[in-house]
Amino acid sequence: AKNKTKQKKLSKKEIALKKEKEKQVQLEAQGELKKKGLHAMVTPLLAGQHKKYPNNDFIKNSLDVIMNKPYCLTDKWIASLNKWSQDLLAKLALEEPEVEIGDKIEVKVIIEKRKENKDWGNWRYTVIDTNTGWRYNYGSGINYEIDSYYKIKGTVKKHYEGMTILSRVKGEKLLFANLTNSNTGGVND
């Protein structure tokens, strides 16, 4: 066989395939750079959460993009995934309070967020125990102020990934000074 010094002229199809391959290599390199911006636990947490919540679009779509098209990740999406993973890790690190379903509890909390429940005409609250950092969630027709401190009393309905769901909650607004020297989280008789 003779060595050809002339390069064979490529057909239009071959040129298109070559450009497509170069583009794919470039996208893979961009994807690897994007993945380096993700917290190390994002992918394992997404995989674990996807098993529990297969119909959650955020989890499903994020996992699909990271695994198959990481070049599509935006800086905003990466920041959102990193925040989500850090929040989930913090929740998983907390110890669940030693209360049984049906127990009545009293806890001093700060209102973290409020979401309107239009179907029921009330609000859903997520609150944080000022002593332990544990989150509670409950519904109420009362408009509690976000970032304010309350003493709440309620019945434990269920425990759920770093959060306890309460029912029949009553709240009393506290002044910041009332938070010190308090005994919280006990079972009421």
Summary of the structure (lengths in Angstrom):
residues: 189
radius of gyration: 26.0
end to end distance: 95.5
largest distance: 96.5
contacts: 480
relative contact order: 0.12
helix: 39%
strand: 28%
